[in-house]
Amino acid sequence: MTKGWRIFGDRLGLAIELNIVQRLRPMKQVREPTNGNFLLGKIPNLHSLVPYSLEARKPVYDCNGSDGLKGAHIKTAADSREHFTEIVRALQALTLES
């Protein structure tokens, strides 16, 4: 969590539970986390990489220096594969459950 987000970090979990989870749970739109926390505040922000991805017409995690990325953006793009993989696995699990 960034320094700025830590200001609200303690309040974020309760706000997510009250304003999102409790509203979606009755509609069966919630997949309960295995660790008990939703951790929405820890989703990585890839917004600065998306324009490069769009221009290159490839996934963020496949972008590199030849697509205009520099410095830490190259590593962040490569590391994003893990985040997308976890999302795909969760979606596949939902498909298998139905």
WOZIZI-V176839 format. One record per helix or strand. SS is the DSSP state (H for helix, E for strand). FROM is the first residue (numbers start at 1). TO is the last residue. Records with the same first field share a line. If there is no record, write none. Layout:
SS = FROM-TO, FROM-TO
This chain:
H = 3-25, 40-42, 47-56, 60-62, 65-67, 72-97
